[in-house]
Amino acid sequence: MTPNDRTRRFHALHRSGCFVIPNPWDIGSARLLAQLGFSALATTSSGFAWSLGRPDNNVTVDEALAHLRAMSAAVDLPFNADFEGGFAIRPDDVAANVSAATTTGIAGLSIEDSTGDAANPLYELSLAVDRIRAARSAIDASGTGVLLTGRSEGFIVGRPDLAETIRRLTAYADAGADCLFAPGLRSMEDIAAIVGAVAPKPVNVLVSSDFTTVAELAAAGVRRISVGGALARTAWGAFLSAAKEIREQGTFGRLSTAVPFASMDGLFATDK
């Protein structure tokens, strides 16, 4: 296989400027985001899991791969895969799963360093680096040019240590990550420090609330902005609010804020 047009476009987006890569959770949300004019999209592990009625990190690798195939086929945009921790611990197993992911049509994927163990939430650095290196080797062997993002999860697993996060991200960059990502950052000073530490490699910042703007992040040198499960949470919030009103009050006021049927149906008419 060789890099396709979407993979090439995805790499080009990371070379200059700043772009937002929103996170749809199903085909419908992906198609609507594409209609709005975004240049690339990314999956969300949490949003996908919730759509199956499960908590985050409770999807199998086979389910994730099927989801990536469906999402990639749904729109003509580069898709980055939230590939969690590679659905494995050992580097060789991470490599095997990444190799499978490169056949799904994605243009990029990320690998996390969180363990899921509250007592020891991050992999030892040497193992974490080996896992990134294994993912890099698998992508290179595939010949697809899939863009690799290395993620350090300290700020969202109870280890908000900037120096350690920078140490890990720079190690992941050296191991072959094309883009670096530390979800949970909210300080512009911390964000700027990470951008400077891994330069010239691009940095992704997760925005899950209104603590900043695209303009502010662009000024700090951020190349890519994602929203994780925030769009899914926003949709679920409206759903729960309306459903609770019906159940608890016996009224239907919040349904008045819904998109009209004809308008909603019309948004998908071009896909029929």
Helices and strands as residue ranges (DSSP letters): H 5-13, E 19-21, H 27-35, E 41-42, H 45-51, H 61-74, E 79-82, H 91-101, E 108-111, H 125-142, E 147-151, G 154-156, H 162-174, E 179-181, H 188-198, E 203-206, H 214-219, E 224-226, H 230-249, G 253-257, H 261-267, G 269-271
